[in-house]
Amino acid sequence: MGTGRRRLVTGRVRFDGDVATYYAAFRRGYPDALLDRIAAAARLDPGRDTVLDLGCGTGQLALPLARGARAVVGMDPEPDMLRLAAREGARRGLSNVTWVLGADRDVPALGALLGDGVSPPLAVTVIGAVLHWMRHDELFPVLRSLTRPGGAVAVLSAGAPLWLHDTDWSRALRAFLQDHFGRELRATCGTDAADLARYERSFHAAGFASVTLHEHPYGDSLTFDRLIGGLWSAFPPAELPAPADRPAFAARLRAALPGGDTYREPVHATALVATVPGTAD
């Protein structure tokens, strides 16, 4: 399966234009330690196995996983995300990644496209911090049916949103954003314990054999440019300040944050890994 782009649906655009550009430049990737645990759980075989990155964005999971799989499919409903992911894949010289326009509701069609009607086509499906946009109770049984024996589905998080940390700068950021938007910001984007518990229950209901939470806490130091770039990568396009207004927005935010050149972020990356009964042949 060579590098290319396939179209299943034209789906509703959510994050395009400059937001996709900020996403590619500033969105944090996932620790290799978590990716290695997923590969080990599924006994990923680089000579034969196919990986699906559902809601792939600009490839933060699909691209590093390509080194350990025969083929990777990155699937996202946003064409601009796929364009930037394909550009980065080409820059890395990857020839085993295909980019497909589609959403979680299109996974059955993708399964039919990949499968031979006899063997489940997927060894691993990974879903980053986008599962809160999907109907996971409907999705997990579909993925269960498309995953080979011994394979896995993993829900990953690269940490809580920037404005939900228990630090002085994060609390100041949250207050600034709540004043800017005129509403309280509570959504955890699928990263807190309650979200993980809901996903675990749904995995069990869908017939997965076991569900294991892997955790990887670490610290990161953000410059102001990285902080605001990461912030803008999370804005829907309709709420992103116009280009001419961004310098003033940035100046107001910098004034609202505690002084200093960097902001220490406590990152709690996780992978909730559900395995399918049986073992690969």
Salt bridges, closest charged atoms under 4 A:
ASP18 OD2 - ARG246 NH2 2.86
ASP32 OD1 - ARG67 NH2 3.77
ASP45 OD2 - ARG48 NE 3.72
ASP49 OD1 - ARG48 NE 3.88
ASP49 OD2 - ARG148 NH2 2.88
ASP80 OD1 - ARG83 NE 3.93
GLU88 OE2 - ARG91 NH2 2.64
GLU88 OE2 - ARG92 NE 2.92
ASP137 OD1 - HIS136 NE2 3.50
ASP166 OD1 - ARG171 NH1 2.37
ASP168 OD1 - ARG171 NH2 2.67
GLU184 OE2 - ARG186 NE 3.08
ASP195 OD1 - ARG198 NH2 2.95
GLU200 OE2 - HIS204 NE2 3.70
GLU215 OE2 - HIS268 NE2 2.83
ASP220 OD2 - ARG28 NH2 2.94
ASP220 OD2 - ARG226 NH2 2.86
GLU239 OE2 - ARG183 NH2 3.31
GLU265 OE1 - ARG28 NH2 2.53
GLU265 OE2 - HIS165 NE2 2.77
